[in-house]
Amino acid sequence: MFRQTCYKMFTTTKNFNQAASACRGDGGTLAMPRDAGTNTFLVSLQANKAYWIGLHDQRNEGRFQWIDGSGLGKYSSWYPKQPDNKNGVEDCVISFDGKWYDMECPNRMLFNCEVAPST
């Protein structure tokens, strides 16, 4: 748990939509590192590994939003020259060592889910 949110890391790989569905099945969403503290915490769960985060621009190219439908906001941790939408098909976001990259959504990656604790 970090800042009243529970996180679960997965050691299996799924594409972005499968990962999002797995998180929904557990009552949560793909992890959304909306601030530096959360971003750093997630790195500690999957050190030296790339993993999906709940950020994408599948609905509107170049306008990234969190998987819960909210906008990106003020915080981001893009790697230099990212996002680049390479070949016009990179709409989902991975994190590697705390830096974000846009990636093709069908690629299989590790992922983390977040869920608010039940009351």
N, CA, C and O atoms as a Tinker XYZ file with bonds, in Angstrom:
   476  protein
     1  N      0.849000   -1.179000    0.000000    73     2
     2  CA     0.000000    0.000000    0.000000    64     1     3
     3  C      0.891000    1.236000    0.000000    63     2     4     5
     4  O      1.922000    1.277000    0.671000    81     3
     5  N      0.475000    2.236000   -0.760000    73     3     6
     6  CA     1.187000    3.502000   -0.831000    64     5     7
     7  C      0.144000    4.603000   -0.944000    63     6     8     9
     8  O     -0.685000    4.588000   -1.854000    81     7
     9  N      0.183000    5.549000   -0.031000    73     7    10
    10  CA    -0.771000    6.675000   -0.031000    64     9    11
    11  C     -2.223000    6.213000   -0.148000    63    10    12    13
    12  O     -2.967000    6.687000   -1.006000    81    11
    13  N     -2.607000    5.304000    0.706000    73    11    14
    14  CA    -3.972000    4.790000    0.789000    64    13    15
    15  C     -4.454000    4.108000   -0.495000    63    14    16    17
    16  O     -5.659000    4.015000   -0.733000    81    15
    17  N     -3.530000    3.637000   -1.312000    73    15    18
    18  CA    -3.880000    2.876000   -2.506000    64    17    19
    19  C     -3.107000    1.566000   -2.481000    63    18    20    21
    20  O     -1.910000    1.544000   -2.193000    81    19
    21  N     -3.802000    0.472000   -2.787000    73    19    22
    22  CA    -3.153000   -0.839000   -2.851000    64    21    23
    23  C     -2.641000   -1.075000   -4.270000    63    22    24    25
    24  O     -3.312000   -0.739000   -5.246000    81    23
    25  N     -1.458000   -1.650000   -4.374000    73    23    26
    26  CA    -0.852000   -1.951000   -5.670000    64    25    27
    27  C     -0.518000   -3.426000   -5.726000    63    26    28    29
    28  O     -0.135000   -4.030000   -4.724000    81    27
    29  N     -0.667000   -3.995000   -6.905000    73    27    30
    30  CA    -0.319000   -5.396000   -7.123000    64    29    31
    31  C      0.497000   -5.487000   -8.402000    63    30    32    33
    32  O      0.057000   -5.036000   -9.459000    81    31
    33  N      1.691000   -6.073000   -8.306000    73    31    34
    34  CA     2.505000   -6.243000   -9.501000    64    33    35
    35  C      2.281000   -7.633000  -10.062000    63    34    36    37
    36  O      2.078000   -8.596000   -9.323000    81    35
    37  N      2.323000   -7.719000  -11.378000    73    35    38
    38  CA     2.149000   -8.991000  -12.062000    64    37    39
    39  C      3.451000   -9.383000  -12.739000    63    38    40    41
    40  O      4.147000   -8.540000  -13.305000    81    39
    41  N      3.773000  -10.657000  -12.677000    73    39    42
    42  CA     5.002000  -11.149000  -13.299000    64    41    43
    43  C      4.718000  -11.830000  -14.632000    63    42    44    45
    44  O      5.627000  -12.358000  -15.272000    81    43
    45  N      3.454000  -11.818000  -15.048000    73    43    46
    46  CA     3.084000  -12.313000  -16.369000    64    45    47
    47  C      2.924000  -11.122000  -17.303000    63    46    48    49
    48  O      2.708000   -9.997000  -16.851000    81    47
    49  N      3.031000  -11.368000  -18.598000    73    47    50
    50  CA     2.899000  -10.285000  -19.571000    64    49    51
    51  C      1.551000  -10.358000  -20.272000    63    50    52    53
    52  O      1.020000  -11.438000  -20.533000    81    51
    53  N      1.016000   -9.189000  -20.568000    73    51    54
    54  CA    -0.233000   -9.065000  -21.315000    64    53    55
    55  C     -0.138000   -7.823000  -22.188000    63    54    56    57
    56  O      0.670000   -6.932000  -21.928000    81    55
    57  N     -0.980000   -7.769000  -23.241000    73    55    58
    58  CA    -1.045000   -6.521000  -23.994000    64    57    59
    59  C     -1.807000   -5.493000  -23.149000    63    58    60    61
    60  O     -2.353000   -5.831000  -22.099000    81    59
    61  N     -1.839000   -4.259000  -23.605000    73    59    62
    62  CA    -2.420000   -3.182000  -22.798000    64    61    63
    63  C     -3.869000   -3.477000  -22.415000    63    62    64    65
    64  O     -4.240000   -3.353000  -21.248000    81    63
    65  N     -4.690000   -3.868000  -23.395000    73    63    66
    66  CA    -6.108000   -4.100000  -23.104000    64    65    67
    67  C     -6.309000   -5.299000  -22.187000    63    66    68    69
    68  O     -7.175000   -5.270000  -21.313000    81    67
    69  N     -5.518000   -6.355000  -22.378000    73    67    70
    70  CA    -5.606000   -7.516000  -21.489000    64    69    71
    71  C     -5.191000   -7.151000  -20.065000    63    70    72    73
    72  O     -5.811000   -7.591000  -19.097000    81    71
    73  N     -4.140000   -6.345000  -19.947000    73    71    74
    74  CA    -3.678000   -5.912000  -18.624000    64    73    75
    75  C     -4.749000   -5.068000  -17.937000    63    74    76    77
    76  O     -5.031000   -5.249000  -16.753000    81    75
    77  N     -5.342000   -4.141000  -18.695000    73    75    78
    78  CA    -6.405000   -3.303000  -18.133000    64    77    79
    79  C     -7.583000   -4.164000  -17.680000    63    78    80    81
    80  O     -8.175000   -3.913000  -16.630000    81    79
    81  N     -7.919000   -5.175000  -18.474000    73    79    82
    82  CA    -9.017000   -6.077000  -18.129000    64    81    83
    83  C     -8.692000   -6.891000  -16.873000    63    82    84    85
    84  O     -9.560000   -7.094000  -16.024000    81    83
    85  N     -7.454000   -7.353000  -16.754000    73    83    86
    86  CA    -7.047000   -8.102000  -15.559000    64    85    87
    87  C     -7.183000   -7.235000  -14.315000    63    86    88    89
    88  O     -7.635000   -7.707000  -13.272000    81    87
    89  N     -6.798000   -5.979000  -14.421000    73    87    90
    90  CA    -6.933000   -5.066000  -13.278000    64    89    91
    91  C     -8.402000   -4.844000  -12.930000    63    90    92    93
    92  O     -8.772000   -4.863000  -11.757000    81    91
    93  N     -9.243000   -4.631000  -13.949000    73    91    94
    94  CA   -10.681000   -4.457000  -13.699000    64    93    95
    95  C    -11.251000   -5.686000  -13.005000    63    94    96    97
    96  O    -12.102000   -5.569000  -12.123000    81    95
    97  N    -10.780000   -6.871000  -13.405000    73    95    98
    98  CA   -11.238000   -8.111000  -12.789000    64    97    99
    99  C    -10.928000   -8.183000  -11.304000    63    98   100   101
   100  O    -11.612000   -8.877000  -10.552000    81    99
   101  N     -9.899000   -7.467000  -10.885000    73    99   102
   102  CA    -9.541000   -7.390000   -9.463000    64   101   103
   103  C    -10.147000   -6.162000   -8.787000    63   102   104   105
   104  O     -9.828000   -5.860000   -7.637000    81   103
   105  N    -11.030000   -5.448000   -9.510000    73   103   106
   106  CA   -11.683000   -4.276000   -8.941000    64   105   107
   107  C    -10.858000   -3.008000   -9.003000    63   106   108   109
   108  O    -11.129000   -2.059000   -8.266000    81   107
   109  N     -9.852000   -2.972000   -9.874000    73   107   110
   110  CA    -8.987000   -1.798000   -9.954000    64   109   111
   111  C     -8.741000   -1.338000  -11.375000    63   110   112   113
   112  O     -9.534000   -1.595000  -12.280000    81   111
   113  N     -7.624000   -0.654000  -11.548000    73   111   114
   114  CA    -7.199000   -0.148000  -12.855000    64   113   115
   115  C     -5.696000   -0.370000  -12.984000    63   114   116   117
   116  O     -5.018000   -0.673000  -12.002000    81   115
   117  N     -5.188000   -0.218000  -14.194000    73   115   118
   118  CA    -3.740000   -0.147000  -14.340000    64   117   119
   119  C     -3.236000    0.998000  -13.476000    63   118   120   121
   120  O     -3.919000    2.010000  -13.324000    81   119
   121  N     -2.061000    0.845000  -12.916000    73   119   122
   122  CA    -1.502000    1.870000  -12.028000    64   121   123
   123  C     -1.346000    3.197000  -12.763000    63   122   124   125
   124  O     -0.951000    3.240000  -13.928000    81   123
   125  N     -1.666000    4.274000  -12.058000    73   123   126
   126  CA    -1.623000    5.624000  -12.627000    64   125   127
   127  C     -0.688000    6.499000  -11.795000    63   126   128   129
   128  O     -1.125000    7.101000  -10.814000    81   127
   129  N      0.580000    6.579000  -12.166000    73   127   130
   130  CA     1.530000    7.402000  -11.409000    64   129   131
   131  C      1.344000    8.892000  -11.705000    63   130   132   133
   132  O      2.032000    9.455000  -12.557000    81   131
   133  N      0.424000    9.511000  -11.007000    73   131   134
   134  CA     0.072000   10.912000  -11.261000    64   133   135
   135  C      1.017000   11.908000  -10.599000    63   134   136   137
   136  O      0.879000   13.116000  -10.789000    81   135
   137  N      1.991000   11.400000   -9.811000    73   135   138
   138  CA     2.960000   12.287000   -9.154000    64   137   139
   139  C      4.285000   11.544000   -9.015000    63   138   140   141
   140  O      4.347000   10.326000   -9.184000    81   139
   141  N      5.339000   12.289000   -8.707000    73   139   142
   142  CA     6.686000   11.717000   -8.642000    64   141   143
   143  C      6.799000   10.637000   -7.572000    63   142   144   145
   144  O      7.485000    9.636000   -7.779000    81   143
   145  N      6.140000   10.820000   -6.436000    73   143   146
   146  CA     6.216000    9.840000   -5.364000    64   145   147
   147  C      5.648000    8.493000   -5.779000    63   146   148   149
   148  O      6.253000    7.453000   -5.524000    81   147
   149  N      4.485000    8.513000   -6.418000    73   147   150
   150  CA     3.874000    7.271000   -6.884000    64   149   151
   151  C      4.715000    6.645000   -7.984000    63   150   152   153
   152  O      4.895000    5.427000   -8.013000    81   151
   153  N      5.229000    7.465000   -8.887000    73   151   154
   154  CA     6.080000    6.957000   -9.962000    64   153   155
   155  C      7.287000    6.218000   -9.382000    63   154   156   157
   156  O      7.628000    5.127000   -9.839000    81   155
   157  N      7.925000    6.805000   -8.388000    73   155   158
   158  CA     9.088000    6.184000   -7.748000    64   157   159
   159  C      8.703000    4.894000   -7.032000    63   158   160   161
   160  O      9.438000    3.909000   -7.087000    81   159
   161  N      7.554000    4.897000   -6.363000    73   159   162
   162  CA     7.083000    3.684000   -5.692000    64   161   163
   163  C      6.895000    2.547000   -6.693000    63   162   164   165
   164  O      7.302000    1.416000   -6.427000    81   163
   165  N      6.286000    2.837000   -7.837000    73   163   166
   166  CA     6.062000    1.798000   -8.838000    64   165   167
   167  C      7.377000    1.238000   -9.368000    63   166   168   169
   168  O      7.477000    0.039000   -9.627000    81   167
   169  N      8.379000    2.088000   -9.530000    73   167   170
   170  CA     9.700000    1.611000   -9.962000    64   169   171
   171  C     10.229000    0.594000   -8.953000    63   170   172   173
   172  O     10.858000   -0.391000   -9.341000    81   171
   173  N      9.981000    0.821000   -7.671000    73   171   174
   174  CA    10.474000   -0.110000   -6.649000    64   173   175
   175  C      9.804000   -1.481000   -6.758000    63   174   176   177
   176  O     10.379000   -2.482000   -6.329000    81   175
   177  N      8.600000   -1.539000   -7.326000    73   175   178
   178  CA     7.908000   -2.815000   -7.499000    64   177   179
   179  C      8.439000   -3.603000   -8.690000    63   178   180   181
   180  O      8.479000   -4.833000   -8.661000    81   179
   181  N      8.840000   -2.898000   -9.723000    73   179   182
   182  CA     9.284000   -3.547000  -10.965000    64   181   183
   183  C     10.629000   -2.961000  -11.388000    63   182   184   185
   184  O     10.756000   -2.469000  -12.509000    81   183
   185  N     11.622000   -3.004000  -10.523000    73   183   186
   186  CA    12.933000   -2.412000  -10.816000    64   185   187
   187  C     13.565000   -3.056000  -12.048000    63   186   188   189
   188  O     13.550000   -4.277000  -12.208000    81   187
   189  N     14.116000   -2.210000  -12.911000    73   187   190
   190  CA    14.805000   -2.646000  -14.133000    64   189   191
   191  C     13.917000   -3.441000  -15.080000    63   190   192   193
   192  O     14.404000   -4.268000  -15.851000    81   191
   193  N     12.617000   -3.190000  -15.021000    73   191   194
   194  CA    11.674000   -3.861000  -15.912000    64   193   195
   195  C     10.719000   -2.827000  -16.488000    63   194   196   197
   196  O     10.384000   -1.838000  -15.835000    81   195
   197  N     10.290000   -3.067000  -17.713000    73   195   198
   198  CA     9.298000   -2.198000  -18.348000    64   197   199
   199  C      7.907000   -2.754000  -18.052000    63   198   200   201
   200  O      7.705000   -3.969000  -18.042000    81   199
   201  N      6.950000   -1.858000  -17.813000    73   199   202
   202  CA     5.593000   -2.286000  -17.489000    64   201   203
   203  C      4.595000   -1.238000  -17.947000    63   202   204   205
   204  O      4.900000   -0.047000  -18.012000    81   203
   205  N      3.386000   -1.713000  -18.267000    73   203   206
   206  CA     2.304000   -0.803000  -18.647000    64   205   207
   207  C      1.912000    0.075000  -17.464000    63   206   208   209
   208  O      1.890000   -0.378000  -16.320000    81   207
   209  N      1.604000    1.330000  -17.754000    73   207   210
   210  CA     0.901000    2.177000  -16.798000    64   209   211
   211  C     -0.431000    2.551000  -17.442000    63   210   212   213
   212  O     -0.611000    2.368000  -18.646000    81   211
   213  N     -1.339000    3.061000  -16.668000    73   211   214
   214  CA    -2.689000    3.337000  -17.154000    64   213   215
   215  C     -2.810000    4.653000  -17.891000    63   214   216   217
   216  O     -3.662000    5.477000  -17.556000    81   215
   217  N     -1.967000    4.861000  -18.891000    73   215   218
   218  CA    -1.959000    6.105000  -19.668000    64   217   219
   219  C     -1.958000    5.748000  -21.147000    63   218   220   221
   220  O     -1.244000    4.840000  -21.571000    81   219
   221  N     -2.761000    6.464000  -21.932000    73   219   222
   222  CA    -2.852000    6.172000  -23.371000    64   221   223
   223  C     -3.405000    7.384000  -24.113000    63   222   224   225
   224  O     -3.928000    8.326000  -23.516000    81   223
   225  N     -3.269000    7.324000  -25.451000    73   223   226
   226  CA    -3.923000    8.329000  -26.302000    64   225   227
   227  C     -4.683000    7.630000  -27.432000    63   226   228   229
   228  O     -4.683000    8.097000  -28.571000    81   227
   229  N     -5.325000    6.515000  -27.107000    73   227   230
   230  CA    -6.059000    5.729000  -28.103000    64   229   231
   231  C     -7.279000    6.465000  -28.646000    63   230   232   233
   232  O     -7.663000    6.247000  -29.796000    81   231
   233  N     -7.884000    7.316000  -27.858000    73   231   234
   234  CA    -9.097000    8.015000  -28.296000    64   233   235
   235  C     -8.791000    9.236000  -29.145000    63   234   236   237
   236  O     -9.539000    9.564000  -30.067000    81   235
   237  N     -7.683000    9.912000  -28.833000    73   235   238
   238  CA    -7.347000   11.162000  -29.524000    64   237   239
   239  C     -5.825000   11.295000  -29.550000    63   238   240   241
   240  O     -5.214000   11.612000  -28.529000    81   239
   241  N     -5.217000   11.057000  -30.696000    73   239   242
   242  CA    -3.764000   11.056000  -30.828000    64   241   243
   243  C     -3.146000   12.332000  -30.254000    63   242   244   245
   244  O     -3.548000   13.448000  -30.585000    81   243
   245  N     -2.166000   12.132000  -29.389000    73   243   246
   246  CA    -1.447000   13.253000  -28.791000    64   245   247
   247  C     -2.071000   13.797000  -27.517000    63   246   248   249
   248  O     -1.446000   14.599000  -26.822000    81   247
   249  N     -3.294000   13.379000  -27.195000    73   247   250
   250  CA    -3.958000   13.819000  -25.961000    64   249   251
   251  C     -4.014000   12.634000  -25.000000    63   250   252   253
   252  O     -4.950000   11.834000  -25.020000    81   251
   253  N     -3.006000   12.549000  -24.177000    73   251   254
   254  CA    -2.913000   11.414000  -23.258000    64   253   255
   255  C     -3.881000   11.577000  -22.102000    63   254   256   257
   256  O     -4.059000   12.665000  -21.554000    81   255
   257  N     -4.502000   10.457000  -21.747000    73   255   258
   258  CA    -5.415000   10.445000  -20.611000    64   257   259
   259  C     -5.190000    9.169000  -19.819000    63   258   260   261
   260  O     -4.718000    8.158000  -20.338000    81   259
   261  N     -5.546000    9.254000  -18.541000    73   259   262
   262  CA    -5.449000    8.092000  -17.673000    64   261   263
   263  C     -6.583000    7.135000  -17.992000    63   262   264   265
   264  O     -7.599000    7.523000  -18.569000    81   263
   265  N     -6.400000    5.902000  -17.617000    73   263   266
   266  CA    -7.366000    4.856000  -17.942000    64   265   267
   267  C     -8.727000    5.099000  -17.282000    63   266   268   269
   268  O     -9.727000    4.518000  -17.704000    81   267
   269  N     -8.775000    5.947000  -16.258000    73   267   270
   270  CA   -10.062000    6.293000  -15.641000    64   269   271
   271  C    -10.758000    7.436000  -16.374000    63   270   272   273
   272  O    -11.816000    7.894000  -15.942000    81   271
   273  N    -10.171000    7.903000  -17.485000    73   271   274
   274  CA   -10.779000    8.953000  -18.299000    64   273   275
   275  C    -10.317000   10.354000  -17.968000    63   274   276   277
   276  O    -10.656000   11.293000  -18.688000    81   275
   277  N     -9.555000   10.526000  -16.903000    73   275   278
   278  CA    -9.071000   11.863000  -16.537000    64   277   279
   279  C     -7.858000   12.246000  -17.386000    63   278   280   281
   280  O     -7.147000   11.386000  -17.907000    81   279
   281  N     -7.639000   13.553000  -17.512000    73   279   282
   282  CA    -6.517000   14.054000  -18.300000    64   281   283
   283  C     -5.181000   13.801000  -17.626000    63   282   284   285
   284  O     -5.122000   13.506000  -16.432000    81   283
   285  N     -4.111000   13.916000  -18.397000    73   283   286
   286  CA    -2.767000   13.668000  -17.892000    64   285   287
   287  C     -2.431000   14.546000  -16.698000    63   286   288   289
   288  O     -1.819000   14.070000  -15.742000    81   287
   289  N     -2.813000   15.799000  -16.729000    73   287   290
   290  CA    -2.501000   16.702000  -15.620000    64   289   291
   291  C     -1.123000   17.318000  -15.769000    63   290   292   293
   292  O     -0.524000   17.264000  -16.843000    81   291
   293  N     -0.617000   17.906000  -14.687000    73   291   294
   294  CA     0.645000   18.650000  -14.737000    64   293   295
   295  C      1.876000   17.760000  -14.661000    63   294   296   297
   296  O      2.911000   18.101000  -15.234000    81   295
   297  N      1.792000   16.631000  -13.972000    73   295   298
   298  CA     2.963000   15.768000  -13.805000    64   297   299
   299  C      3.102000   14.797000  -14.973000    63   298   300   301
   300  O      2.120000   14.206000  -15.421000    81   299
   301  N      4.321000   14.641000  -15.457000    73   299   302
   302  CA     4.652000   13.575000  -16.405000    64   301   303
   303  C      6.118000   13.221000  -16.218000    63   302   304   305
   304  O      6.879000   13.979000  -15.616000    81   303
   305  N      6.505000   12.067000  -16.738000    73   303   306
   306  CA     7.886000   11.608000  -16.607000    64   305   307
   307  C      8.374000   11.003000  -17.926000    63   306   308   309
   308  O      8.988000    9.937000  -17.948000    81   307
   309  N      8.088000   11.706000  -19.018000    73   307   310
   310  CA     8.479000   11.212000  -20.337000    64   309   311
   311  C      9.997000   11.154000  -20.478000    63   310   312   313
   312  O     10.710000   12.049000  -20.022000    81   311
   313  N     10.475000   10.096000  -21.112000    73   311   314
   314  CA    11.878000   10.011000  -21.519000    64   313   315
   315  C     12.089000   11.068000  -22.603000    63   314   316   317
   316  O     11.150000   11.375000  -23.337000    81   315
   317  N     13.302000   11.637000  -22.727000    73   315   318
   318  CA    13.531000   12.636000  -23.784000    64   317   319
   319  C     13.077000   12.129000  -25.161000    63   318   320   321
   320  O     13.300000   10.974000  -25.522000    81   319
   321  N     12.453000   13.007000  -25.895000    73   319   322
   322  CA    11.920000   12.758000  -27.246000    64   321   323
   323  C     10.741000   11.785000  -27.249000    63   322   324   325
   324  O     10.401000   11.222000  -28.289000    81   323
   325  N     10.136000   11.593000  -26.113000    73   323   326
   326  CA     8.911000   10.795000  -25.996000    64   325   327
   327  C      7.787000   11.732000  -25.568000    63   326   328   329
   328  O      8.053000   12.728000  -24.896000    81   327
   329  N      6.566000   11.452000  -25.927000    73   327   330
   330  CA     6.139000   10.376000  -26.817000    64   329   331
   331  C      6.460000   10.712000  -28.275000    63   330   332   333
   332  O      6.470000   11.880000  -28.664000    81   331
   333  N      6.721000    9.671000  -29.079000    73   331   334
   334  CA     7.063000    9.923000  -30.480000    64   333   335
   335  C      6.100000    9.277000  -31.473000    63   334   336   337
   336  O      6.202000    9.528000  -32.674000    81   335
   337  N      5.169000    8.452000  -30.999000    73   335   338
   338  CA     4.191000    7.789000  -31.868000    64   337   339
   339  C      4.871000    7.157000  -33.081000    63   338   340   341
   340  O      4.418000    7.330000  -34.213000    81   339
   341  N      5.951000    6.431000  -32.842000    73   339   342
   342  CA     6.733000    5.813000  -33.920000    64   341   343
   343  C      5.834000    5.012000  -34.851000    63   342   344   345
   344  O      5.013000    4.211000  -34.403000    81   343
   345  N      5.996000    5.234000  -36.142000    73   343   346
   346  CA     5.208000    4.568000  -37.188000    64   345   347
   347  C      3.709000    4.820000  -37.053000    63   346   348   349
   348  O      2.904000    4.121000  -37.669000    81   347
   349  N      3.328000    5.816000  -36.251000    73   347   350
   350  CA     1.924000    6.191000  -36.117000    64   349   351
   351  C      1.060000    5.191000  -35.373000    63   350   352   353
   352  O     -0.164000    5.215000  -35.499000    81   351
   353  N      1.691000    4.300000  -34.588000    73   351   354
   354  CA     0.906000    3.238000  -33.944000    64   353   355
   355  C      1.178000    3.090000  -32.449000    63   354   356   357
   356  O      0.782000    2.084000  -31.860000    81   355
   357  N      1.828000    4.042000  -31.831000    73   355   358
   358  CA     2.145000    3.921000  -30.404000    64   357   359
   359  C      1.172000    4.759000  -29.577000    63   358   360   361
   360  O      1.306000    5.979000  -29.487000    81   359
   361  N      0.199000    4.089000  -28.979000    73   359   362
   362  CA    -0.876000    4.783000  -28.268000    64   361   363
   363  C     -0.969000    4.452000  -26.782000    63   362   364   365
   364  O     -1.785000    5.038000  -26.071000    81   363
   365  N     -0.150000    3.528000  -26.307000    73   363   366
   366  CA    -0.183000    3.129000  -24.906000    64   365   367
   367  C      1.183000    3.397000  -24.285000    63   366   368   369
   368  O      2.178000    3.519000  -25.000000    81   367
   369  N      1.234000    3.487000  -22.961000    73   367   370
   370  CA     2.452000    3.970000  -22.302000    64   369   371
   371  C      3.020000    2.921000  -21.352000    63   370   372   373
   372  O      2.304000    2.299000  -20.567000    81   371
   373  N      4.347000    2.749000  -21.457000    73   371   374
   374  CA     5.087000    1.915000  -20.515000    64   373   375
   375  C      5.993000    2.810000  -19.680000    63   374   376   377
   376  O      6.309000    3.938000  -20.059000    81   375
   377  N      6.394000    2.284000  -18.554000    73   375   378
   378  CA     7.395000    2.939000  -17.717000    64   377   379
   379  C      8.586000    2.003000  -17.599000    63   378   380   381
   380  O      8.423000    0.797000  -17.414000    81   379
   381  N      9.779000    2.564000  -17.705000    73   379   382
   382  CA    11.011000    1.819000  -17.474000    64   381   383
   383  C     11.923000    2.702000  -16.643000    63   382   384   385
   384  O     12.302000    3.791000  -17.073000    81   383
   385  N     12.277000    2.237000  -15.455000    73   383   386
   386  CA    13.093000    3.022000  -14.519000    64   385   387
   387  C     12.511000    4.416000  -14.282000    63   386   388   389
   388  O     13.250000    5.388000  -14.121000    81   387
   389  N     11.182000    4.500000  -14.264000    73   387   390
   390  CA    10.517000    5.758000  -13.954000    64   389   391
   391  C     10.335000    6.701000  -15.117000    63   390   392   393
   392  O      9.740000    7.767000  -14.955000    81   391
   393  N     10.829000    6.342000  -16.288000    73   391   394
   394  CA    10.654000    7.176000  -17.482000    64   393   395
   395  C      9.610000    6.533000  -18.378000    63   394   396   397
   396  O      9.561000    5.311000  -18.514000    81   395
   397  N      8.774000    7.368000  -18.989000    73   395   398
   398  CA     7.653000    6.890000  -19.779000    64   397   399
   399  C      7.967000    6.915000  -21.269000    63   398   400   401
   400  O      8.654000    7.807000  -21.766000    81   399
   401  N      7.443000    5.909000  -21.967000    73   399   402
   402  CA     7.602000    5.759000  -23.412000    64   401   403
   403  C      6.253000    5.361000  -23.994000    63   402   404   405
   404  O      5.526000    4.569000  -23.394000    81   403
   405  N      5.912000    5.912000  -25.171000    73   403   406
   406  CA     4.728000    5.383000  -25.831000    64   405   407
   407  C      5.125000    4.109000  -26.573000    63   406   408   409
   408  O      6.257000    3.966000  -27.037000    81   407
   409  N      4.174000    3.198000  -26.672000    73   407   410
   410  CA     4.446000    1.843000  -27.166000    64   409   411
   411  C      3.208000    1.341000  -27.894000    63   410   412   413
   412  O      2.101000    1.823000  -27.654000    81   411
   413  N      3.395000    0.379000  -28.776000    73   411   414
   414  CA     2.261000   -0.245000  -29.450000    64   413   415
   415  C      1.447000   -1.055000  -28.430000    63   414   416   417
   416  O      1.996000   -1.876000  -27.696000    81   415
   417  N      0.161000   -0.816000  -28.396000    73   415   418
   418  CA    -0.714000   -1.449000  -27.397000    64   417   419
   419  C     -0.754000   -2.980000  -27.458000    63   418   420   421
   420  O     -0.930000   -3.612000  -26.416000    81   419
   421  N     -0.596000   -3.610000  -28.644000    73   419   422
   422  CA    -0.616000   -5.080000  -28.676000    64   421   423
   423  C      0.626000   -5.750000  -28.075000    63   422   424   425
   424  O      0.607000   -6.957000  -27.835000    81   423
   425  N      1.699000   -4.997000  -27.827000    73   423   426
   426  CA     2.897000   -5.596000  -27.229000    64   425   427
   427  C      2.571000   -6.160000  -25.852000    63   426   428   429
   428  O      1.739000   -5.613000  -25.129000    81   427
   429  N      3.223000   -7.240000  -25.500000    73   427   430
   430  CA     3.022000   -7.881000  -24.198000    64   429   431
   431  C      4.066000   -7.355000  -23.224000    63   430   432   433
   432  O      5.267000   -7.430000  -23.485000    81   431
   433  N      3.600000   -6.823000  -22.100000    73   431   434
   434  CA     4.471000   -6.235000  -21.087000    64   433   435
   435  C      3.991000   -6.670000  -19.700000    63   434   436   437
   436  O      2.868000   -7.146000  -19.539000    81   435
   437  N      4.856000   -6.499000  -18.715000    73   435   438
   438  CA     4.450000   -6.627000  -17.322000    64   437   439
   439  C      3.490000   -5.486000  -16.994000    63   438   440   441
   440  O      3.346000   -4.560000  -17.791000    81   439
   441  N      2.837000   -5.536000  -15.849000    73   439   442
   442  CA     1.927000   -4.454000  -15.470000    64   441   443
   443  C      1.698000   -4.470000  -13.970000    63   442   444   445
   444  O      1.943000   -5.470000  -13.296000    81   443
   445  N      1.226000   -3.348000  -13.463000    73   443   446
   446  CA     0.841000   -3.180000  -12.061000    64   445   447
   447  C     -0.587000   -2.657000  -12.030000    63   446   448   449
   448  O     -0.987000   -1.855000  -12.874000    81   447
   449  N     -1.341000   -3.116000  -11.059000    73   447   450
   450  CA    -2.707000   -2.615000  -10.865000    64   449   451
   451  C     -2.774000   -1.812000   -9.571000    63   450   452   453
   452  O     -1.966000   -1.995000   -8.661000    81   451
   453  N     -3.743000   -0.932000   -9.514000    73   451   454
   454  CA    -4.020000   -0.193000   -8.284000    64   453   455
   455  C     -5.499000   -0.314000   -7.962000    63   454   456   457
   456  O     -6.340000   -0.413000   -8.855000    81   455
   457  N     -5.799000   -0.303000   -6.673000    73   455   458
   458  CA    -7.182000   -0.342000   -6.220000    64   457   459
   459  C     -7.259000    0.371000   -4.875000    63   458   460   461
   460  O     -6.381000    0.226000   -4.024000    81   459
   461  N     -8.321000    1.139000   -4.703000    73   459   462
   462  CA    -8.546000    1.778000   -3.409000    64   461   463
   463  C     -8.963000    0.696000   -2.423000    63   462   464   465
   464  O     -9.764000   -0.172000   -2.772000    81   463
   465  N     -8.441000    0.724000   -1.199000    73   463   466
   466  CA    -8.825000   -0.309000   -0.230000    64   465   467
   467  C    -10.311000   -0.223000    0.089000    63   466   468   469
   468  O    -10.890000    0.863000    0.113000    81   467
   469  N    -10.918000   -1.372000    0.331000    73   467   470
   470  CA   -12.341000   -1.381000    0.673000    64   469   471
   471  C    -12.526000   -0.849000    2.088000    63   470   472   473
   472  O    -11.662000   -0.998000    2.952000    81   471
   473  N    -13.666000   -0.232000    2.290000    73   471   474
   474  CA   -13.937000    0.364000    3.605000    64   473   475
   475  C    -14.698000   -0.590000    4.491000    63   474   476
   476  O    -15.011000   -0.255000    5.633000    81   475
